[in-house]
């Protein structure tokens, strides 16, 4: 009897690695990124992919499918087989802002994806060039009220995270300001530094080099807590706008109906990757914090983001062509 029990226990122990191996996809894995190489989404995807490749013993490649602020990539992944071979580095644009605007999408942001794990959340930074007269949020509000509709704010495009950050600011401050959409952060920042536009809510990843060089001045950041990379820059909440939070976030997703065991295995392994000291160091460089956690936590976060930005879109009448 004892011999049978020992054999059964041994078999069960040996089966654990086999079950974990079976929960991995077969063959190479693609992580689809909806933005060009070199941006924040691409950079974070590559950090995670490098570690998972070593952990899984599988080839993992980053495939960039840029366009429509990440919507093209999300649409592509939603139609792939749920076998774990194609994943998405999801972004606030594709899974919260585009649905919030009522954009006609060929996918359902909730129904057609299986959330795996949050990878990171970054603030936007409210910036201007050194020649602008208002260098605090309070002074900026006063300036906008003195010159309604004349103080310009650049963004990376209509319906972008930067645009929504501006609209939330306008609603809470009760001001009118001029939105100037660009085709990406690069040209927006070029014109901001050159003085063609006055202010901008920009992602921490894109804004940091210009702030450190002195070409841009940081007025405030848009998370409820200060980012590690900018401990001296006040939050919008600290600047008189209680509850103001307008972040950019990134997370790993798969097509819907991926086997639950595979989704859970990937979640556990991404959490292990994000806990590695060298990965944490890189995440801090990009201003990406609070990655990891359970599948349920990530799914709940996305739903809350969709609801919050849908309210802003309605109140501010945000359209894709604004």
Steps between C-alpha positions, in 0.01 A plus 500: 500500500784734595682407178192596291467830687867579442474421129189717466664789686814473288296495180306808610824684581651415162181610328524859627782610262324316218175690563691831507675410175169416335365839606751674275430570131659282236748664267611864486300779664426842349428801717318754283570867574270767355767769477833545317828369645664727754187618683398416853267214407767339283771543764297341779395212275864425421603501866231244586554292185872458563442353845205279400702360210769380740242374749291309246774380268296630207578758235308822570497775238358851511289586197408866450164570338476875543197708414178645642657540847526125557159407362641321194715273715214424739270415210763265357555312827127469568469284188792264571474146634487487883800268518743737673714549190376856445476749786432874516678773694173679564485875558254746648419627150381169357319373809357806675515820295388372160198322654428809713462716188260256341751436223376234259727206582520156344557351845341515843764620747356282776351197327776427244803495734634304794688731739828353624679763708550870546854591393516860617326832557665834422388858560472773244698814577358849445784689334584825323813660359708742702346808332143444620380742769303251716718233661261375767158343453332784690663763277406299191135486601501876557667554160241286322216687669648835395538379141224245438557277199839652418749299709599200289561143613668248271414131505616185323168493314126529540377240748849431637581467870651849488181641347284338768729636773441849361124455482485382861704806601268733309193346662636517854654847461201645317721646227500523122825416323607425145574135422761452225524132397818366339586167342697370796698629795812580297361786292291625793810532718699662220241776466463537876873557544503728195220712645235425234275364776489602865442191716463124477405200709762250386590147604777479757702280265499760221523811717785397732797565265373851424439579867846378599662705222319813620311545172169427672369601841288256703199658673325188631459126455174316457496203737363529851846422634833643387705280267837381627669671207352842584477525880523880485213557256157541667198300390194666353316400819761683707458797267135546588324234289389232743458158342660602170674195349579451131749222444641297215501127565628187331407137549539157345191343343408200288210423268187396688445134584867425562510200737467623861803297608715671240372845596574431868848365421582810297370726776722328757806521277447867409475573872832323552658703220374830637642415845855458362728782623644578156148514352383728780793729426402521132134559587603787726693653211182503294288620792296178489379400846247267662531220246402145588213371712222257424305454178187615681669819620607590145154428359335714769746785436418500127125509567541795737711685241240442229223639720703802617608609153156440351368757747774749404440440128129569543544807721767653275345376173830338398492367146774324306540797267526763779 
